[in-house]
């Protein structure tokens, strides 16, 4: 019998169970109802919690995966790492959570690829990479905030494509692919920082004109 859970708590409780069923039943009513039965949640409450259908179930599962990712890499471990290692550790932790449900992930991505769901898919992807950067310690609020997340989203999407078909031991091929792509992000960030420093040292026409108008006395 369902306890006095909020709908958000019901979603959190059911999401991983729905994902486990989705590999066989797809992201639909059957997977949801079986999860409700398994987790002792009233079927009517489960229907209300996921009234938006498959995308709502996938949304809840991705939120569960994000939370499990963060829990898998303790703060003290992150504190001892450089930024590159933090990003790698978090993405690898997320892939480890997803690994038992690769077929469910494949089906989820097929649902999100439908034209009606593309905007929601982009939002979910951005939410995950934003979580990764924030947990890794990023505090940028300027354009760097967006470029970092856009690059990681592209890297993560490409990595997932490899991950889904990776049959190497311990998904070594996926980890190697991810490492190469994150190296690319770090090289770009280093080059960008270098250009910013050079721009600061470069003579400024506006500062020169300002000094002509308001000379230092």
C-alpha angles and dihedrals in degrees: 000000000000114000124217092288123153117237089255090055090049090053092049091049096047102037099084092042091051090050090052090054096041093075088069105022102031125232096306147098095297093057091045095048094047090050090050091052092047094047096042095245120145109255093226091053090049091053091052092047090055099034090138090063129217097357091055090051092049091046091054092047093050089050089052090049091050091052092048090049092055092046091052093060110052121214092245091056092050092048090062094052134081117240095263091053091047093054091046093048093049095047091046090049090052091050090049090056091049096044098088090051103044093133091051089050091050090053092045091054090050089055092047091049091065111110093244091055103043095099092049090047091054090049093051093048092049091049091056097047091044089054091050094051093045093049088047088059103258113156100169115141100174128074088299088071089064100037093052092051095043091053094047091048090055091047093047093049092051091046092053090054089057093041095056093061100030112126096166119123110279088354089282092162091057093049092049091049091049092049092053093049094047089050086058092053092049093049090051092049091049092049091047091052090049092052090049091053092048091049090054091054094045116103111264119220092201092053090047092051090046092054091050090054097039106025119195110252 
